[in-house]
Amino acid sequence: MSSPSFGNTSIDQSPLSLGSRAGRGAVFAYAFVIIYASLNPFFGWRIPESFGLFSWPRYLNGFEMALNVLAYLPLGGMLAAIQLRSPRQRDRPGDAMRVLYRVGFVGFALSALMECLQTMLPVRVASPVDLMANTAGTLIGASALVSR
């Protein structure tokens, strides 16, 4: 017996489509957490006199770098999991590298946007070290799933 349907949509949905929707929701929620943490406090916005993202910081803090890597690890893992579960991406040659490129680009783009916006907050310090650590965290998180 077939499941009842209304129009072109079936009431029963496959577990893959439900899981991918939940996965996308988790990615958006986690990206929102990253945006909130990166731009907090939300006051004192100003136009910067110079764009300080391309200047190397005066000091390197190992704890902060590790924290940046750890903060972006789940994002990379979630993005890779969504792409690997896609029926279009399954069992294609070169799939692992394609997923890593896409996830790395998304992690880099989100981190670059956050660092650019942080230049407008006087209490935040934007740095290329943060950009590299965030991108590395995204790639490490993705590679943990891709290599399995």
C-alpha positions, 0 to 999 in steps of 0.5 A: 500500500502506498503512502497518501500524498497530497499533490506532488508531496508525499507525507512520508519523507525519507530519513536522508531528507529529514537528516539533511534538513536537521543538519542544515539547521544545525549548521546555521545555528552554529554559524550564528553562534560564531557570528555572535561570539565574533561580534560581541559586544555589539556597541561602539561600531566605527569606520576604521581609519586603516584596514588592520586585517593585513598587519601581523599582530604584535604577539601570538597567543597560543591559547587564542589560536587553539581556541579559534581552531577548536571553535571552527572544528564543528562547523567543518565537520557539519558542513562535510557531513551534509555534503557527504550525505548528499546523494549527488556526491556519493561514490564519485571520484575525487569527492573527498578533495571536492568536499574539502575545497568547498568546506575550506572556502566556506570556513575561510569566507565566514572567518574573513567576514568576521575579521573584516567586521571586527575591524569596525569594533574598537574592543576587538582585534582582527588578525590574519592569524585568526583567519588562518586558525579559523580556516585550519579548524574548518579544514581539520573538522572536515578532514576528520569526516572525509578521511573515514 
